[in-house]
Amino acid sequence: MDNETQSDSEEEILVYAEFEDSVNLNKYKFVHVLGMDTKRPVFQLDDTFFTGTYENPLGTYMFFEEDPTIQSPDPLFDRYPAKNLKYLCKTRKLINVEHAYVTPKEEDKGKTRPK
């Protein structure tokens, strides 16, 4: 295998994450999600860490994207909405995310570190 096929790959997926604290994602430069396929994914927003757990919500969450095309059967009399949205996908899972406090691991006092 050459290096191009062994390189890290990125995959874009949509996730509904509900943060316990009010978090404004727009103020963060880097948003990373680690371990999406594990039971407790980790969210890293710049230098702040969060852990999540999967839950089954009541109902279904739907994702939409902005649609720049304006469609109207009667353009003379119909009002145009402020934003046009187009259905993207749905999910029946959510990730409940709470703030994680990272602390350094304490070394055992009886053991010495190898030099």
Biopython code that builds the backbone (N, CA, C, O; Angstrom):
import numpy as np
from Bio.PDB.StructureBuilder import StructureBuilder

atoms = [
    (1, "MET", "N", (0.837, -1.179, 0.000)),
    (1, "MET", "CA", (0.000, 0.000, 0.000)),
    (1, "MET", "C", (0.881, 1.241, 0.000)),
    (1, "MET", "O", (1.926, 1.270, 0.650)),
    (2, "ASP", "N", (0.464, 2.243, -0.716)),
    (2, "ASP", "CA", (1.235, 3.480, -0.700)),
    (2, "ASP", "C", (0.743, 4.388, 0.427)),
    (2, "ASP", "O", (-0.255, 4.094, 1.085)),
    (3, "ASN", "N", (1.448, 5.483, 0.638)),
    (3, "ASN", "CA", (1.147, 6.381, 1.757)),
    (3, "ASN", "C", (-0.191, 7.077, 1.609)),
    (3, "ASN", "O", (-0.810, 7.432, 2.612)),
    (4, "GLU", "N", (-0.654, 7.281, 0.390)),
    (4, "GLU", "CA", (-1.919, 7.980, 0.196)),
    (4, "GLU", "C", (-3.101, 7.170, 0.730)),
    (4, "GLU", "O", (-4.034, 7.744, 1.291)),
    (5, "THR", "N", (-3.075, 5.854, 0.566)),
    (5, "THR", "CA", (-4.187, 5.042, 1.055)),
    (5, "THR", "C", (-4.091, 4.811, 2.556)),
    (5, "THR", "O", (-5.100, 4.503, 3.191)),
    (6, "GLN", "N", (-2.893, 4.954, 3.146)),
    (6, "GLN", "CA", (-2.728, 4.760, 4.572)),
    (6, "GLN", "C", (-2.935, 6.042, 5.360)),
    (6, "GLN", "O", (-2.985, 5.998, 6.589)),
    (7, "SER", "N", (-3.058, 7.175, 4.695)),
    (7, "SER", "CA", (-3.178, 8.445, 5.413)),
    (7, "SER", "C", (-4.501, 8.520, 6.155)),
    (7, "SER", "O", (-5.440, 7.778, 5.869)),
    (8, "ASP", "N", (-4.551, 9.434, 7.111)),
    (8, "ASP", "CA", (-5.780, 9.634, 7.882)),
    (8, "ASP", "C", (-6.885, 10.117, 6.958)),
    (8, "ASP", "O", (-6.662, 10.960, 6.089)),
    (9, "SER", "N", (-8.049, 9.585, 7.151)),
    (9, "SER", "CA", (-9.176, 10.020, 6.334)),
    (9, "SER", "C", (-10.201, 10.684, 7.226)),
    (9, "SER", "O", (-10.321, 10.354, 8.406)),
    (10, "GLU", "N", (-10.939, 11.618, 6.658)),
    (10, "GLU", "CA", (-11.986, 12.307, 7.387)),
    (10, "GLU", "C", (-13.317, 11.980, 6.743)),
    (10, "GLU", "O", (-13.428, 11.875, 5.521)),
    (11, "GLU", "N", (-14.317, 11.822, 7.581)),
    (11, "GLU", "CA", (-15.652, 11.528, 7.106)),
    (11, "GLU", "C", (-16.595, 12.534, 7.737)),
    (11, "GLU", "O", (-16.507, 12.809, 8.934)),
    (12, "GLU", "N", (-17.484, 13.074, 6.948)),
    (12, "GLU", "CA", (-18.436, 14.041, 7.458)),
    (12, "GLU", "C", (-19.768, 13.349, 7.703)),
    (12, "GLU", "O", (-20.344, 12.745, 6.799)),
    (13, "ILE", "N", (-20.253, 13.447, 8.953)),
    (13, "ILE", "CA", (-21.551, 12.878, 9.299)),
    (13, "ILE", "C", (-22.319, 13.914, 10.118)),
    (13, "ILE", "O", (-21.721, 14.788, 10.746)),
    (14, "LEU", "N", (-23.624, 13.808, 10.105)),
    (14, "LEU", "CA", (-24.467, 14.706, 10.891)),
    (14, "LEU", "C", (-24.805, 14.046, 12.215)),
    (14, "LEU", "O", (-25.176, 12.873, 12.261)),
    (15, "VAL", "N", (-24.673, 14.811, 13.290)),
    (15, "VAL", "CA", (-24.923, 14.312, 14.633)),
    (15, "VAL", "C", (-25.761, 15.345, 15.360)),
    (15, "VAL", "O", (-25.467, 16.539, 15.299)),
    (16, "TYR", "N", (-26.799, 14.900, 16.046)),
    (16, "TYR", "CA", (-27.554, 15.808, 16.903)),
    (16, "TYR", "C", (-26.966, 15.685, 18.295)),
    (16, "TYR", "O", (-27.105, 14.655, 18.956)),
    (17, "ALA", "N", (-26.306, 16.751, 18.733)),
    (17, "ALA", "CA", (-25.685, 16.768, 20.055)),
    (17, "ALA", "C", (-26.373, 17.826, 20.901)),
    (17, "ALA", "O", (-26.512, 18.977, 20.489)),
    (18, "GLU", "N", (-26.796, 17.423, 22.073)),
    (18, "GLU", "CA", (-27.466, 18.335, 22.994)),
    (18, "GLU", "C", (-26.524, 18.584, 24.169)),
    (18, "GLU", "O", (-26.244, 17.685, 24.963)),
    (19, "PHE", "N", (-26.039, 19.832, 24.263)),
    (19, "PHE", "CA", (-25.084, 20.177, 25.308)),
    (19, "PHE", "C", (-25.823, 20.523, 26.593)),
    (19, "PHE", "O", (-26.823, 21.240, 26.574)),
    (20, "GLU", "N", (-25.313, 19.998, 27.722)),
    (20, "GLU", "CA", (-25.915, 20.254, 29.014)),
    (20, "GLU", "C", (-25.769, 21.733, 29.380)),
    (20, "GLU", "O", (-26.718, 22.350, 29.863)),
    (21, "ASP", "N", (-24.601, 22.292, 29.153)),
    (21, "ASP", "CA", (-24.362, 23.713, 29.365)),
    (21, "ASP", "C", (-24.681, 24.434, 28.064)),
    (21, "ASP", "O", (-24.648, 23.829, 26.992)),
    (22, "SER", "N", (-24.988, 25.714, 28.151)),
    (22, "SER", "CA", (-25.230, 26.446, 26.908)),
    (22, "SER", "C", (-23.873, 26.721, 26.261)),
    (22, "SER", "O", (-23.033, 27.416, 26.832)),
    (23, "VAL", "N", (-23.671, 26.173, 25.076)),
    (23, "VAL", "CA", (-22.400, 26.268, 24.369)),
    (23, "VAL", "C", (-22.661, 26.914, 23.018)),
    (23, "VAL", "O", (-23.509, 26.451, 22.255)),
    (24, "ASN", "N", (-21.935, 27.977, 22.725)),
    (24, "ASN", "CA", (-22.023, 28.639, 21.430)),
    (24, "ASN", "C", (-20.901, 28.097, 20.556)),
    (24, "ASN", "O", (-19.746, 28.489, 20.722)),
    (25, "LEU", "N", (-21.225, 27.201, 19.628)),
    (25, "LEU", "CA", (-20.207, 26.562, 18.791)),
    (25, "LEU", "C", (-19.513, 27.546, 17.858)),
    (25, "LEU", "O", (-18.398, 27.286, 17.405)),
    (26, "ASN", "N", (-20.155, 28.669, 17.567)),
    (26, "ASN", "CA", (-19.566, 29.640, 16.644)),
    (26, "ASN", "C", (-18.326, 30.327, 17.216)),
    (26, "ASN", "O", (-17.527, 30.867, 16.451)),
    (27, "LYS", "N", (-18.145, 30.321, 18.525)),
    (27, "LYS", "CA", (-16.991, 30.992, 19.108)),
    (27, "LYS", "C", (-15.738, 30.118, 19.117)),
    (27, "LYS", "O", (-14.656, 30.602, 19.448)),
    (28, "TYR", "N", (-15.862, 28.860, 18.765)),
    (28, "TYR", "CA", (-14.718, 27.948, 18.747)),
    (28, "TYR", "C", (-14.154, 27.833, 17.342)),
    (28, "TYR", "O", (-14.898, 27.792, 16.363)),
    (29, "LYS", "N", (-12.827, 27.780, 17.252)),
    (29, "LYS", "CA", (-12.166, 27.649, 15.952)),
    (29, "LYS", "C", (-12.139, 26.194, 15.490)),
    (29, "LYS", "O", (-12.354, 25.907, 14.312)),
    (30, "PHE", "N", (-11.875, 25.281, 16.416)),
    (30, "PHE", "CA", (-11.729, 23.872, 16.072)),
    (30, "PHE", "C", (-12.731, 23.037, 16.862)),
    (30, "PHE", "O", (-12.832, 23.154, 18.084)),
    (31, "VAL", "N", (-13.462, 22.200, 16.151)),
    (31, "VAL", "CA", (-14.407, 21.280, 16.775)),
    (31, "VAL", "C", (-14.044, 19.878, 16.289)),
    (31, "VAL", "O", (-14.115, 19.594, 15.093)),
    (32, "HIS", "N", (-13.658, 19.013, 17.209)),
    (32, "HIS", "CA", (-13.291, 17.638, 16.874)),
    (32, "HIS", "C", (-14.159, 16.683, 17.685)),
    (32, "HIS", "O", (-14.435, 16.920, 18.861)),
    (33, "VAL", "N", (-14.579, 15.612, 17.045)),
    (33, "VAL", "CA", (-15.330, 14.557, 17.742)),
    (33, "VAL", "C", (-14.516, 13.283, 17.612)),
    (33, "VAL", "O", (-14.194, 12.848, 16.507)),
    (34, "LEU", "N", (-14.195, 12.704, 18.726)),
    (34, "LEU", "CA", (-13.393, 11.489, 18.752)),
    (34, "LEU", "C", (-14.239, 10.334, 19.264)),
    (34, "LEU", "O", (-15.017, 10.493, 20.204)),
    (35, "GLY", "N", (-14.086, 9.187, 18.650)),
    (35, "GLY", "CA", (-14.768, 7.985, 19.125)),
    (35, "GLY", "C", (-16.258, 7.976, 18.838)),
    (35, "GLY", "O", (-17.042, 7.576, 19.699)),
    (36, "MET", "N", (-16.665, 8.400, 17.669)),
    (36, "MET", "CA", (-18.089, 8.402, 17.328)),
    (36, "MET", "C", (-18.686, 7.004, 17.372)),
    (36, "MET", "O", (-19.880, 6.849, 17.630)),
    (37, "ASP", "N", (-17.879, 5.994, 17.126)),
    (37, "ASP", "CA", (-18.385, 4.623, 17.114)),
    (37, "ASP", "C", (-18.268, 3.945, 18.479)),
    (37, "ASP", "O", (-18.480, 2.737, 18.589)),
    (38, "THR", "N", (-17.930, 4.713, 19.521)),
    (38, "THR", "CA", (-17.849, 4.164, 20.874)),
    (38, "THR", "C", (-19.087, 4.562, 21.676)),
    (38, "THR", "O", (-19.906, 5.352, 21.205)),
    (39, "LYS", "N", (-19.225, 4.019, 22.877)),
    (39, "LYS", "CA", (-20.386, 4.348, 23.712)),
    (39, "LYS", "C", (-20.301, 5.749, 24.299)),
    (39, "LYS", "O", (-21.328, 6.351, 24.615)),
    (40, "ARG", "N", (-19.086, 6.278, 24.450)),
    (40, "ARG", "CA", (-18.903, 7.611, 25.042)),
    (40, "ARG", "C", (-17.981, 8.449, 24.159)),
    (40, "ARG", "O", (-16.778, 8.515, 24.412)),
    (41, "PRO", "N", (-18.528, 9.086, 23.131)),
    (41, "PRO", "CA", (-17.686, 9.929, 22.279)),
    (41, "PRO", "C", (-17.179, 11.154, 23.036)),
    (41, "PRO", "O", (-17.801, 11.604, 23.998)),
    (42, "VAL", "N", (-16.056, 11.681, 22.594)),
    (42, "VAL", "CA", (-15.437, 12.838, 23.223)),
    (42, "VAL", "C", (-15.462, 13.993, 22.226)),
    (42, "VAL", "O", (-15.052, 13.846, 21.075)),
    (43, "PHE", "N", (-15.945, 15.136, 22.684)),
    (43, "PHE", "CA", (-15.988, 16.345, 21.874)),
    (43, "PHE", "C", (-14.888, 17.273, 22.368)),
    (43, "PHE", "O", (-14.778, 17.532, 23.567)),
    (44, "GLN", "N", (-14.073, 17.773, 21.443)),
    (44, "GLN", "CA", (-13.046, 18.739, 21.797)),
    (44, "GLN", "C", (-13.345, 20.041, 21.064)),
    (44, "GLN", "O", (-13.319, 20.089, 19.834)),
    (45, "LEU", "N", (-13.628, 21.094, 21.825)),
    (45, "LEU", "CA", (-13.870, 22.416, 21.276)),
    (45, "LEU", "C", (-12.704, 23.277, 21.712)),
    (45, "LEU", "O", (-12.644, 23.707, 22.864)),
    (46, "ASP", "N", (-11.769, 23.536, 20.796)),
    (46, "ASP", "CA", (-10.493, 24.187, 21.109)),
    (46, "ASP", "C", (-9.826, 23.419, 22.249)),
    (46, "ASP", "O", (-9.428, 22.271, 22.048)),
    (47, "ASP", "N", (-9.691, 24.014, 23.443)),
    (47, "ASP", "CA", (-9.043, 23.334, 24.568)),
    (47, "ASP", "C", (-10.044, 22.819, 25.604)),
    (47, "ASP", "O", (-9.648, 22.420, 26.699)),
    (48, "THR", "N", (-11.320, 22.826, 25.272)),
    (48, "THR", "CA", (-12.362, 22.385, 26.192)),
    (48, "THR", "C", (-12.861, 21.007, 25.761)),
    (48, "THR", "O", (-13.087, 20.761, 24.576)),
    (49, "PHE", "N", (-13.028, 20.111, 26.739)),
    (49, "PHE", "CA", (-13.439, 18.750, 26.439)),
    (49, "PHE", "C", (-14.827, 18.472, 26.996)),
    (49, "PHE", "O", (-15.202, 18.969, 28.059)),
    (50, "PHE", "N", (-15.585, 17.664, 26.252)),
    (50, "PHE", "CA", (-16.913, 17.226, 26.644)),
    (50, "PHE", "C", (-17.015, 15.739, 26.366)),
    (50, "PHE", "O", (-16.382, 15.238, 25.437)),
    (51, "THR", "N", (-17.807, 15.023, 27.160)),
    (51, "THR", "CA", (-18.077, 13.616, 26.884)),
    (51, "THR", "C", (-19.568, 13.452, 26.643)),
    (51, "THR", "O", (-20.388, 14.183, 27.198)),
    (52, "GLY", "N", (-19.899, 12.495, 25.817)),
    (52, "GLY", "CA", (-21.295, 12.300, 25.466)),
    (52, "GLY", "C", (-21.757, 10.875, 25.670)),
    (52, "GLY", "O", (-20.960, 9.940, 25.742)),
    (53, "THR", "N", (-23.068, 10.738, 25.760)),
    (53, "THR", "CA", (-23.700, 9.426, 25.828)),
    (53, "THR", "C", (-24.868, 9.415, 24.858)),
    (53, "THR", "O", (-25.574, 10.413, 24.715)),
    (54, "TYR", "N", (-25.067, 8.301, 24.202)),
    (54, "TYR", "CA", (-26.172, 8.160, 23.249)),
    (54, "TYR", "C", (-27.483, 7.940, 23.991)),
    (54, "TYR", "O", (-27.539, 7.209, 24.980)),
    (55, "GLU", "N", (-28.533, 8.582, 23.500)),
    (55, "GLU", "CA", (-29.857, 8.424, 24.095)),
    (55, "GLU", "C", (-30.899, 8.308, 22.995)),
    (55, "GLU", "O", (-30.678, 8.735, 21.862)),
    (56, "ASN", "N", (-32.031, 7.726, 23.343)),
    (56, "ASN", "CA", (-33.173, 7.664, 22.430)),
    (56, "ASN", "C", (-34.155, 8.760, 22.832)),
    (56, "ASN", "O", (-34.759, 8.674, 23.901)),
    (57, "PRO", "N", (-34.327, 9.778, 22.009)),
    (57, "PRO", "CA", (-35.238, 10.870, 22.376)),
    (57, "PRO", "C", (-36.687, 10.502, 22.088)),
    (57, "PRO", "O", (-36.973, 9.503, 21.427)),
    (58, "LEU", "N", (-37.584, 11.321, 22.593)),
    (58, "LEU", "CA", (-38.989, 11.185, 22.222)),
    (58, "LEU", "C", (-39.153, 11.872, 20.871)),
    (58, "LEU", "O", (-38.912, 13.074, 20.757)),
    (59, "GLY", "N", (-39.547, 11.150, 19.879)),
    (59, "GLY", "CA", (-39.726, 11.745, 18.566)),
    (59, "GLY", "C", (-38.509, 11.567, 17.681)),
    (59, "GLY", "O", (-37.627, 10.755, 17.959)),
    (60, "THR", "N", (-38.482, 12.346, 16.607)),
    (60, "THR", "CA", (-37.441, 12.259, 15.598)),
    (60, "THR", "C", (-36.833, 13.631, 15.390)),
    (60, "THR", "O", (-37.552, 14.629, 15.334)),
    (61, "TYR", "N", (-35.522, 13.692, 15.274)),
    (61, "TYR", "CA", (-34.834, 14.938, 14.946)),
    (61, "TYR", "C", (-34.574, 14.958, 13.448)),
    (61, "TYR", "O", (-34.123, 13.971, 12.867)),
    (62, "MET", "N", (-34.865, 16.096, 12.836)),
    (62, "MET", "CA", (-34.711, 16.233, 11.388)),
    (62, "MET", "C", (-33.667, 17.293, 11.088)),
    (62, "MET", "O", (-33.557, 18.291, 11.801)),
    (63, "PHE", "N", (-32.898, 17.069, 10.024)),
    (63, "PHE", "CA", (-31.868, 18.003, 9.587)),
    (63, "PHE", "C", (-32.304, 18.640, 8.279)),
    (63, "PHE", "O", (-32.815, 17.968, 7.383)),
    (64, "PHE", "N", (-32.095, 19.941, 8.185)),
    (64, "PHE", "CA", (-32.401, 20.696, 6.984)),
    (64, "PHE", "C", (-31.170, 21.486, 6.579)),
    (64, "PHE", "O", (-30.312, 21.788, 7.409)),
    (65, "GLU", "N", (-31.090, 21.819, 5.301)),
    (65, "GLU", "CA", (-30.051, 22.719, 4.827)),
    (65, "GLU", "C", (-30.707, 23.845, 4.048)),
    (65, "GLU", "O", (-31.812, 23.699, 3.526)),
    (66, "GLU", "N", (-30.016, 24.959, 3.980)),
    (66, "GLU", "CA", (-30.574, 26.106, 3.286)),
    (66, "GLU", "C", (-30.610, 25.833, 1.789)),
    (66, "GLU", "O", (-29.637, 25.340, 1.218)),
    (67, "ASP", "N", (-31.725, 26.151, 1.161)),
    (67, "ASP", "CA", (-31.932, 25.932, -0.266)),
    (67, "ASP", "C", (-31.984, 27.297, -0.953)),
    (67, "ASP", "O", (-32.922, 28.061, -0.726)),
    (68, "PRO", "N", (-30.995, 27.614, -1.787)),
    (68, "PRO", "CA", (-30.962, 28.938, -2.414)),
    (68, "PRO", "C", (-32.018, 29.133, -3.511)),
    (68, "PRO", "O", (-32.314, 30.267, -3.884)),
    (69, "THR", "N", (-32.577, 28.053, -4.020)),
    (69, "THR", "CA", (-33.581, 28.189, -5.087)),
    (69, "THR", "C", (-34.941, 28.489, -4.474)),
    (69, "THR", "O", (-35.370, 27.828, -3.528)),
    (70, "ILE", "N", (-35.595, 29.466, -5.011)),
    (70, "ILE", "CA", (-36.925, 29.836, -4.538)),
    (70, "ILE", "C", (-37.940, 29.244, -5.497)),
    (70, "ILE", "O", (-37.925, 29.531, -6.694)),
    (71, "GLN", "N", (-38.826, 28.409, -4.956)),
    (71, "GLN", "CA", (-39.838, 27.777, -5.781)),
    (71, "GLN", "C", (-41.211, 28.242, -5.319)),
    (71, "GLN", "O", (-41.554, 28.147, -4.141)),
    (72, "SER", "N", (-41.977, 28.739, -6.260)),
    (72, "SER", "CA", (-43.322, 29.189, -5.937)),
    (72, "SER", "C", (-44.226, 28.869, -7.117)),
    (72, "SER", "O", (-43.896, 29.196, -8.257)),
    (73, "PRO", "N", (-45.365, 28.231, -6.854)),
    (73, "PRO", "CA", (-46.270, 27.926, -7.968)),
    (73, "PRO", "C", (-46.889, 29.191, -8.566)),
    (73, "PRO", "O", (-47.195, 29.223, -9.758)),
    (74, "ASP", "N", (-47.074, 30.220, -7.761)),
    (74, "ASP", "CA", (-47.637, 31.472, -8.252)),
    (74, "ASP", "C", (-46.787, 32.636, -7.747)),
    (74, "ASP", "O", (-47.077, 33.179, -6.681)),
    (75, "PRO", "N", (-45.746, 33.035, -8.483)),
    (75, "PRO", "CA", (-44.820, 34.038, -7.989)),
    (75, "PRO", "C", (-45.452, 35.424, -7.808)),
    (75, "PRO", "O", (-44.889, 36.264, -7.106)),
    (76, "LEU", "N", (-46.585, 35.673, -8.414)),
    (76, "LEU", "CA", (-47.213, 36.984, -8.302)),
    (76, "LEU", "C", (-47.888, 37.176, -6.949)),
    (76, "LEU", "O", (-47.826, 38.270, -6.386)),
    (77, "PHE", "N", (-48.532, 36.136, -6.412)),
    (77, "PHE", "CA", (-49.306, 36.283, -5.189)),
    (77, "PHE", "C", (-48.709, 35.588, -3.956)),
    (77, "PHE", "O", (-49.103, 35.892, -2.830)),
    (78, "ASP", "N", (-47.780, 34.675, -4.153)),
    (78, "ASP", "CA", (-47.192, 33.973, -3.009)),
    (78, "ASP", "C", (-46.119, 34.823, -2.345)),
    (78, "ASP", "O", (-45.361, 35.527, -3.013)),
    (79, "ARG", "N", (-46.067, 34.746, -1.032)),
    (79, "ARG", "CA", (-44.998, 35.404, -0.283)),
    (79, "ARG", "C", (-43.793, 34.477, -0.246)),
    (79, "ARG", "O", (-43.926, 33.258, -0.137)),
    (80, "TYR", "N", (-42.626, 35.076, -0.336)),
    (80, "TYR", "CA", (-41.399, 34.293, -0.247)),
    (80, "TYR", "C", (-40.936, 34.254, 1.208)),
    (80, "TYR", "O", (-40.934, 35.282, 1.885)),
    (81, "PRO", "N", (-40.550, 33.092, 1.686)),
    (81, "PRO", "CA", (-40.071, 33.012, 3.072)),
    (81, "PRO", "C", (-38.689, 33.662, 3.212)),
    (81, "PRO", "O", (-37.973, 33.850, 2.229)),
    (82, "ALA", "N", (-38.338, 33.997, 4.442)),
    (82, "ALA", "CA", (-37.023, 34.596, 4.692)),
    (82, "ALA", "C", (-35.910, 33.610, 4.353)),
    (82, "ALA", "O", (-34.850, 34.008, 3.871)),
    (83, "LYS", "N", (-36.150, 32.326, 4.604)),
    (83, "LYS", "CA", (-35.184, 31.268, 4.279)),
    (83, "LYS", "C", (-35.923, 30.094, 3.687)),
    (83, "LYS", "O", (-36.991, 29.712, 4.166)),
    (84, "ASN", "N", (-35.359, 29.528, 2.653)),
    (84, "ASN", "CA", (-35.873, 28.273, 2.102)),
    (84, "ASN", "C", (-35.034, 27.132, 2.648)),
    (84, "ASN", "O", (-33.805, 27.182, 2.601)),
    (85, "LEU", "N", (-35.685, 26.120, 3.159)),
    (85, "LEU", "CA", (-34.977, 24.970, 3.695)),
    (85, "LEU", "C", (-35.337, 23.716, 2.923)),
    (85, "LEU", "O", (-36.454, 23.559, 2.431)),
    (86, "LYS", "N", (-34.354, 22.826, 2.832)),
    (86, "LYS", "CA", (-34.537, 21.571, 2.125)),
    (86, "LYS", "C", (-34.211, 20.439, 3.103)),
    (86, "LYS", "O", (-33.207, 20.490, 3.813)),
    (87, "TYR", "N", (-35.074, 19.416, 3.131)),
    (87, "TYR", "CA", (-34.880, 18.266, 4.013)),
    (87, "TYR", "C", (-33.588, 17.555, 3.651)),
    (87, "TYR", "O", (-33.305, 17.326, 2.475)),
    (88, "LEU", "N", (-32.798, 17.202, 4.672)),
    (88, "LEU", "CA", (-31.533, 16.525, 4.448)),
    (88, "LEU", "C", (-31.584, 15.078, 4.949)),
    (88, "LEU", "O", (-31.321, 14.147, 4.187)),
    (89, "CYS", "N", (-31.924, 14.890, 6.231)),
    (89, "CYS", "CA", (-32.028, 13.539, 6.783)),
    (89, "CYS", "C", (-32.677, 13.613, 8.170)),
    (89, "CYS", "O", (-33.009, 14.695, 8.655)),
    (90, "LYS", "N", (-32.849, 12.447, 8.797)),
    (90, "LYS", "CA", (-33.453, 12.397, 10.129)),
    (90, "LYS", "C", (-32.683, 11.410, 10.994)),
    (90, "LYS", "O", (-31.912, 10.591, 10.492)),
    (91, "THR", "N", (-32.904, 11.502, 12.305)),
    (91, "THR", "CA", (-32.257, 10.575, 13.227)),
    (91, "THR", "C", (-33.173, 10.311, 14.407)),
    (91, "THR", "O", (-34.014, 11.137, 14.762)),
    (92, "ARG", "N", (-32.992, 9.147, 15.006)),
    (92, "ARG", "CA", (-33.728, 8.801, 16.216)),
    (92, "ARG", "C", (-32.774, 8.620, 17.386)),
    (92, "ARG", "O", (-33.121, 7.999, 18.390)),
    (93, "LYS", "N", (-31.591, 9.157, 17.254)),
    (93, "LYS", "CA", (-30.596, 9.115, 18.328)),
    (93, "LYS", "C", (-30.095, 10.531, 18.569)),
    (93, "LYS", "O", (-30.069, 11.363, 17.662)),
    (94, "LEU", "N", (-29.701, 10.784, 19.805)),
    (94, "LEU", "CA", (-29.034, 12.034, 20.112)),
    (94, "LEU", "C", (-27.879, 11.733, 21.036)),
    (94, "LEU", "O", (-27.845, 10.695, 21.697)),
    (95, "ILE", "N", (-26.933, 12.652, 21.074)),
    (95, "ILE", "CA", (-25.819, 12.524, 21.999)),
    (95, "ILE", "C", (-25.983, 13.611, 23.048)),
    (95, "ILE", "O", (-25.946, 14.801, 22.733)),
    (96, "ASN", "N", (-26.163, 13.199, 24.290)),
    (96, "ASN", "CA", (-26.252, 14.141, 25.399)),
    (96, "ASN", "C", (-24.821, 14.424, 25.852)),
    (96, "ASN", "O", (-24.103, 13.513, 26.263)),
    (97, "VAL", "N", (-24.410, 15.693, 25.774)),
    (97, "VAL", "CA", (-23.012, 16.049, 25.981)),
    (97, "VAL", "C", (-22.879, 16.885, 27.251)),
    (97, "VAL", "O", (-23.628, 17.839, 27.462)),
    (98, "GLU", "N", (-21.916, 16.513, 28.092)),
    (98, "GLU", "CA", (-21.658, 17.284, 29.301)),
    (98, "GLU", "C", (-20.169, 17.593, 29.411)),
    (98, "GLU", "O", (-19.329, 16.885, 28.858)),
    (99, "HIS", "N", (-19.866, 18.652, 30.129)),
    (99, "HIS", "CA", (-18.495, 19.122, 30.265)),
    (99, "HIS", "C", (-17.649, 18.080, 30.983)),
    (99, "HIS", "O", (-18.085, 17.497, 31.975)),
    (100, "ALA", "N", (-16.442, 17.847, 30.484)),
    (100, "ALA", "CA", (-15.519, 16.901, 31.108)),
    (100, "ALA", "C", (-14.327, 17.672, 31.641)),
    (100, "ALA", "O", (-13.784, 18.546, 30.965)),
    (101, "TYR", "N", (-13.933, 17.350, 32.832)),
    (101, "TYR", "CA", (-12.776, 17.993, 33.441)),
    (101, "TYR", "C", (-11.610, 17.024, 33.366)),
    (101, "TYR", "O", (-11.669, 15.918, 33.904)),
    (102, "VAL", "N", (-10.554, 17.449, 32.695)),
    (102, "VAL", "CA", (-9.383, 16.607, 32.505)),
    (102, "VAL", "C", (-8.402, 16.901, 33.625)),
    (102, "VAL", "O", (-8.011, 18.049, 33.839)),
    (103, "THR", "N", (-8.009, 15.855, 34.338)),
    (103, "THR", "CA", (-7.037, 15.999, 35.417)),
    (103, "THR", "C", (-5.846, 15.112, 35.113)),
    (103, "THR", "O", (-5.997, 14.047, 34.515)),
    (104, "PRO", "N", (-4.669, 15.541, 35.520)),
    (104, "PRO", "CA", (-3.488, 14.701, 35.263)),
    (104, "PRO", "C", (-3.549, 13.419, 36.078)),
    (104, "PRO", "O", (-4.059, 13.404, 37.198)),
    (105, "LYS", "N", (-3.034, 12.371, 35.515)),
    (105, "LYS", "CA", (-3.031, 11.076, 36.180)),
    (105, "LYS", "C", (-1.960, 11.082, 37.270)),
    (105, "LYS", "O", (-0.806, 11.432, 37.022)),
    (106, "GLU", "N", (-2.359, 10.692, 38.468)),
    (106, "GLU", "CA", (-1.403, 10.645, 39.577)),
    (106, "GLU", "C", (-0.599, 9.359, 39.494)),
    (106, "GLU", "O", (-1.134, 8.286, 39.217)),
    (107, "GLU", "N", (0.703, 9.492, 39.741)),
    (107, "GLU", "CA", (1.570, 8.318, 39.717)),
    (107, "GLU", "C", (1.494, 7.597, 41.056)),
    (107, "GLU", "O", (1.251, 8.214, 42.094)),
    (108, "ASP", "N", (1.704, 6.298, 41.020)),
    (108, "ASP", "CA", (1.759, 5.527, 42.265)),
    (108, "ASP", "C", (2.990, 5.951, 43.053)),
    (108, "ASP", "O", (4.088, 6.021, 42.502)),
    (109, "LYS", "N", (2.815, 6.230, 44.325)),
    (109, "LYS", "CA", (3.926, 6.718, 45.153)),
    (109, "LYS", "C", (4.949, 5.623, 45.443)),
    (109, "LYS", "O", (6.121, 5.926, 45.666)),
    (110, "GLY", "N", (4.537, 4.376, 45.446)),
    (110, "GLY", "CA", (5.457, 3.283, 45.761)),
    (110, "GLY", "C", (6.312, 2.870, 44.577)),
    (110, "GLY", "O", (7.321, 2.188, 44.758)),
    (111, "LYS", "N", (5.940, 3.259, 43.391)),
    (111, "LYS", "CA", (6.662, 2.835, 42.200)),
    (111, "LYS", "C", (7.580, 3.957, 41.733)),
    (111, "LYS", "O", (7.268, 5.139, 41.876)),
    (112, "THR", "N", (8.702, 3.565, 41.181)),
    (112, "THR", "CA", (9.608, 4.549, 40.584)),
    (112, "THR", "C", (9.537, 4.410, 39.080)),
    (112, "THR", "O", (9.298, 3.322, 38.555)),
    (113, "ARG", "N", (9.743, 5.501, 38.400)),
    (113, "ARG", "CA", (9.703, 5.484, 36.931)),
    (113, "ARG", "C", (11.032, 4.991, 36.385)),
    (113, "ARG", "O", (12.083, 5.352, 36.914)),
    (114, "PRO", "N", (11.010, 4.180, 35.343)),
    (114, "PRO", "CA", (12.279, 3.730, 34.755)),
    (114, "PRO", "C", (12.972, 4.904, 34.065)),
    (114, "PRO", "O", (12.335, 5.778, 33.478)),
    (115, "LYS", "N", (14.296, 4.886, 34.159)),
    (115, "LYS", "CA", (15.074, 5.978, 33.549)),
    (115, "LYS", "C", (15.557, 5.617, 32.190)),
    (115, "LYS", "O", (16.225, 6.420, 31.539)),
]
sb = StructureBuilder()
sb.init_structure("model")
sb.init_model(0)
sb.init_chain("A")
sb.init_seg("    ")
for serial, (resi, resn, name, xyz) in enumerate(atoms, 1):
    if name == "N":
        sb.init_residue(resn, " ", resi, " ")
    sb.init_atom(name, np.array(xyz, "f"), 0.0, 1.0, " ", f" {name:<3s}", serial, name[0])
structure = sb.get_structure()
